[in-house]
Amino acid sequence: MLVNDNLTVSSIYQQIAQKKAQLSNIDKEEFEKSTFENKNKVEQLGKNYDENDYQRVIDKFKNLDSQTKAHEQLHASLANTRGAISYNYQMGPDGKLYATGGNVRLDTSLPKDEGAALAKLNELQKASSSPSGLSGADAQIARTANLNKMLILSKQGESYEN
């Protein structure tokens, strides 16, 4: 079937396919170019500043990363958890990700046995208050564990008095 004097439907489809391939190649080249430029921007960021300033910022990121991980791992090592440690990350000027915050869900369920419950509350209090630089959540868990211990101990006192 002829559409125009010398063009058939199949030749039109062939031309469309060639144009799509050309556009795809252009898109691929643009993507590679933008990726390369973004990488260069990250690398040049350090060159725009004094090397000492750049290294000081990198060192702060590394220090915060190690402190954050040690803090959360200490929580997790001192009590039973309900899942893996979760970290919040931020990209440093060198293009690497650094942990800047995190959390771990401690198992706060209490057994029915008062002795086991007291042992678990001691464990929770120790796990939540051990690291230096307590967060608000850390302090809240420690306070709650202490209050629950006092409640259990006060009930034990009542049972002994009767």
C-alpha positions in Angstrom: 0.0 0.0 0.0 1.4 3.4 -1.0 0.9 6.4 1.2 2.9 8.9 -0.7 4.6 8.5 -4.0 7.6 6.6 -2.8 6.7 5.8 0.8 5.2 2.6 2.0 3.7 1.9 5.5 6.6 -0.4 6.3 9.2 2.2 5.3 7.4 4.8 7.5 7.6 2.4 10.5 11.3 1.8 9.8 12.0 5.5 9.8 10.0 5.9 13.1 12.1 3.1 14.6 15.3 4.7 13.5 14.2 8.1 15.0 13.3 6.3 18.3 16.8 4.7 18.4 18.4 8.0 17.7 16.4 9.7 20.5 17.2 6.8 22.9 21.0 7.2 22.1 20.7 11.0 22.8 18.9 10.3 26.1 21.6 7.8 27.1 24.4 10.3 26.3 22.6 13.1 28.2 22.2 10.8 31.2 25.8 9.8 31.2 26.9 13.4 30.8 24.7 14.5 33.7 26.0 11.7 35.9 29.6 12.6 35.1 28.9 16.3 35.8 27.3 15.4 39.2 30.3 13.3 40.1 32.6 16.2 39.2 30.6 18.6 41.3 31.0 16.4 44.3 34.7 16.0 43.6 35.2 19.7 43.0 33.3 20.7 46.2 36.5 19.8 48.1 38.6 21.8 45.7 36.5 25.0 46.2 37.5 25.1 49.9 40.6 25.0 51.9 41.8 21.5 52.2 41.9 21.8 56.1 38.2 22.9 56.1 37.2 20.1 53.8 39.0 17.5 55.9 37.6 18.9 59.1 34.0 18.5 57.7 34.8 14.9 56.5 36.2 14.1 60.0 33.1 15.4 61.7 30.9 13.2 59.5 33.1 10.2 60.2 33.1 10.9 63.9 29.3 11.3 64.0 28.9 8.1 62.0 31.0 6.1 64.4 29.4 7.6 67.5 25.9 7.0 66.1 26.6 3.4 65.3 28.4 2.7 68.6 25.5 4.3 70.5 22.8 2.2 68.8 24.8 -1.0 69.0 25.3 -0.5 72.7 21.5 -0.2 73.2 21.0 -3.4 71.1 23.8 -5.3 72.9 22.3 -4.7 76.4 18.7 -5.8 75.8 16.5 -7.9 73.5 15.4 -6.0 70.4 12.4 -6.2 68.1 14.3 -5.8 64.9 17.4 -4.5 63.3 19.0 -1.2 64.1 17.7 1.6 61.8 20.0 4.4 60.8 19.4 7.8 59.3 22.0 8.8 56.7 23.3 12.0 55.2 25.6 12.4 52.3 28.9 14.1 53.1 30.8 16.4 50.7 32.8 13.4 49.5 29.7 11.7 48.2 29.7 9.0 50.9 26.8 8.3 53.2 27.3 8.8 57.0 25.0 7.7 59.8 23.7 10.8 61.6 21.0 9.3 63.7 19.4 6.0 64.5 17.1 3.9 66.6 16.6 0.4 67.8 13.4 -1.0 69.1 13.9 -2.6 72.4 11.6 -5.5 73.5 9.5 -3.8 76.2 7.1 -6.7 76.8 7.1 -7.8 80.5 6.7 -11.4 81.7 4.0 -12.2 84.2 6.5 -13.4 86.8 7.4 -10.5 89.0 11.1 -11.6 89.4 11.5 -11.9 85.7 9.7 -8.6 85.1 12.1 -6.8 87.5 15.1 -8.4 85.8 13.8 -7.3 82.4 13.1 -3.8 83.7 16.7 -3.6 85.0 17.9 -4.7 81.6 15.8 -2.1 79.8 16.9 0.6 82.1 20.5 -0.3 81.7 20.2 -0.6 77.9 18.5 2.7 77.5 20.6 4.8 79.9 24.1 3.3 79.2 25.3 5.4 76.2 26.4 8.9 76.8 24.4 11.6 75.0 20.9 10.2 75.8 18.2 11.1 73.5 14.7 12.0 74.7 13.5 8.5 73.8 16.4 6.9 75.7 15.6 8.9 78.8 11.9 8.1 78.5 12.5 4.4 78.3 14.8 4.5 81.4 12.2 6.6 83.3 9.3 4.2 82.4 11.4 1.2 83.3 12.2 2.7 86.7 8.6 3.6 87.4 7.4 0.1 86.5 10.1 -1.3 88.8 8.8 0.9 91.6 5.3 -0.2 90.9 6.1 -3.9 91.0 8.2 -3.4 94.2 5.4 -1.5 95.9 2.9 -4.3 95.0 5.3 -6.8 96.5 5.4 -4.8 99.7 1.6 -4.9 99.9 1.5 -8.6 99.5 4.1 -9.1 102.3 2.2 -6.8 104.7 -1.1 -8.7 104.4 
